Amino acid sequence: MATETKLTKNKFIPFLDVAQGSENTPSWKRIDKSTIFALNPNPQAEAMDYICYESPIDEVDHYEPELPQEIALYEGNPMYDFIAQMFYDLPVGEDAKVPALICFAGTAKKAWHIPDNVIELGELNTVDGKLSFTLKLGGDIEKGTYTINESGVPTFTAAAG
């Protein structure tokens, strides 16, 4: 009989490269003070009306994953400071791209590395104490594995082949 392990929210870890890919070594910071994690693969489908079926069927064409996020308003928290600066600057185009690393829970230590992740800024809600944004995990998603050292810094290893 297989042993089951409950996977908890703190084991699914999103990181952003706050150096925005400008250095040879990424500066990964964890999205930490958030109360949401709802990763949506966002399948994009096309209706195909094949003659062998009475009704059209959907075929998934591609995915446009996104991860809505927020960060609590704690000045001095590296992630809040980074997102708050983006909010202030209102970046567009290439300046809105921030590499992301999504680390999945489980013994396999699977991860997605998204070099061209776009951050779409959301709402600064001072009453709720949150700054919202969405990670648009587009472009080429590199699949692989991760390790996290004692300091909380991840290392991504791309899958072979």
N, C-alpha and C positions, 0 to 999 in steps of 0.2 A: 504494500500500500504506500502510495506516494505521500510525502510530507508536504503539507500546505503551509505557505508563509504569507501572512497578511502584509500587503504592500501599503504603506502609509504615505500620507501627503508630503511629509518632509523628506521622502526618499526620491521624489520626482523633482529634479532640481534644474531650473532655468538659470543660465548665466549669460551675461552680455560682455563683450570685449569693449571696455570703456575707453580703450585707446583707438577704437574704431578701425582696427586693422592697419593702423599707420606704422606700427612697429613690427619687427620680425617676431617678437614674442608677444602673444596676446596678453592683455591685462584683464583676465576674467574676474568679474564680480557677480556674486549671486543675487538674484532677485529674491530678497529675503522678507521684508516687512509687507507682505501681501496676503490678502485673505481669499484670493481666487486662483484657481488653476483649472482651466477648462479648455484643454487643447482640442481643437476641432480640425480633423483632416480636411474638411470642406471639399468633398468630392465634386468635381465638375462633370456632368453627364450630358450626353446628347441622346435625344430620342431617335431610335432607329425603327423604321416601319418596314421590317422584312416581310416578304410575301408569305413566308411559312408560318407567320403568327397572325392571329386575328387582330391583335392590338399591338401598337408600338411598344418597344421595350427600351429601357435606358441602358446605355453602356457608358461606364466611367471612362472619361477621356484623360483626365489628369486630376491632380489634387492641388489645392491652394491652402495649405495649412495655416492656421492662425491661432495665436494664444493671447486672448485679452488678459491684461495685467493691470496692476495698480501698485503704487508704492506709498507707504505711509509718510506723512510729512515730518520726517526727523532729519533736520539739518545736521550734517556730520556723518550721516549714513552714506557710504559711497554710492549706492544705487540711487537714493533720493537725490543726492547732489548732482549726479550725472543726468538723470531724467529732468530735473528742475532746470538745469542749464540748457538742455535741448528745448524745453518748453519756452524758456526765455528767448532763445535764439530763433525758434521756428524754422528749423532746417528744411530744405527741399532737395530733391534730386539725390545725388550721391551723398550729400551731407546727412541725409536721413537714414543712410544705411549703417547698420551696426551689426557686426558678426555676432551670432548667437550660438549657444551650445545647450541643447536640451538633453539632460541626463535622465534616463528612465530607470525606475526602481527595478530591483531584481538581481539575481546572482549573475546574470549574463552581462550586466553593466553596459547595456546598449545605449548609444547616443546618436543624436543628429547634430552635425555641424553645419550651420547655415551662414556662409560668408556674406551673402547679399541680403540678409534680413533687413526689412524696412520697418522702422518704428513709426507708426501713425499715432501721433499725440492725441490724447482724449481730453478729459475734463479735469481741471484743478478745482476740487471741491473742498474748500476750507472748513465747512461745517462738519463733513464726514472725516476730514483729515486725510484725504487721499488725492493722488495725482494718477489718473488713468492713462493707459496707452495700450496699443495692440502690436504684438510682434507678428508681422506678415512674413511667414517663413517661406519665401519664394525663391526662385532661381534654382540652382542645383543644391540639393540637400545631400551632403556627404554622410553616409551611414558608417558607423564604426562602434568603438567601445571607449570607455573612459575609466580613469582612476582619479581619485581625489586624495591629495596628500594631507598631512596633519594640519596644515595651515588653511585647508579648505580650498586649495587651488586645484582645478581640474587639468588633466592632460587628456587630449583626444587622440585616438589612434584610428586612422581610416581602415575600413574593412579591405581585405585583399581582393583584388580583381575588380 
